[in-house]
């Protein structure tokens, strides 16, 4: 299991024009093939008069599930270029649909590849992309004398503090990337001379977006 991956948090949209043909790219975060099919059906209904709805998606981790479709365009000129853009940006759980309104002028295979690639790139450029990190909520109990050291270590490591509860002791709840678990716990023990008591809470995926923390269970 991977400890982090890039994905789309909020999908975007972009349109390019090549020799009077319109290419409308739409980006969607998706988590199942059923969701992919529903999104494709909705897009076909929305642009019912378009000639082509070409698409590609990547689902899951390692190994990921990948699919793509040229939807009537010459083989390897639409779906594959879109998929190459997704893979090139190392994105997961994303669907890219590029709808084409034919403008009357043939673009040739090279022109089609460039147009579909460019449309997909523009759509992703207008999306919000995040890096999801697999981690857990670490509960730390410490007396008031050791609180400053705990806060210093968490701050030095750039760890996000979810909550602090003050009673006769202090309980802190911090988000810790799974891959840093051993190192962080060792540093906290060493920094408090073994006085800190840990409890590993629930695991989750989290990410940063515009300075805010996003947590998925």
Secondary structure as GFF3:
##gff-version 3
##sequence-region A 1 217
A	DSSP	beta_strand	4	10	.	.	.	ID=ss1
A	DSSP	beta_strand	13	18	.	.	.	ID=ss2
A	DSSP	beta_strand	21	29	.	.	.	ID=ss3
A	DSSP	alpha_helix	33	46	.	.	.	ID=ss4
A	DSSP	beta_strand	52	59	.	.	.	ID=ss5
A	DSSP	beta_strand	65	69	.	.	.	ID=ss6
A	DSSP	alpha_helix	79	88	.	.	.	ID=ss7
A	DSSP	beta_strand	91	92	.	.	.	ID=ss8
A	DSSP	beta_strand	94	101	.	.	.	ID=ss9
A	DSSP	alpha_helix	108	125	.	.	.	ID=ss10
A	DSSP	beta_strand	128	142	.	.	.	ID=ss11
A	DSSP	alpha_helix	144	156	.	.	.	ID=ss12
A	DSSP	beta_strand	160	166	.	.	.	ID=ss13
A	DSSP	beta_strand	170	177	.	.	.	ID=ss14
A	DSSP	three_ten_helix	178	180	.	.	.	ID=ss15
A	DSSP	alpha_helix	181	191	.	.	.	ID=ss16
A	DSSP	beta_strand	197	209	.	.	.	ID=ss17
A	DSSP	beta_strand	212	216	.	.	.	ID=ss18
###
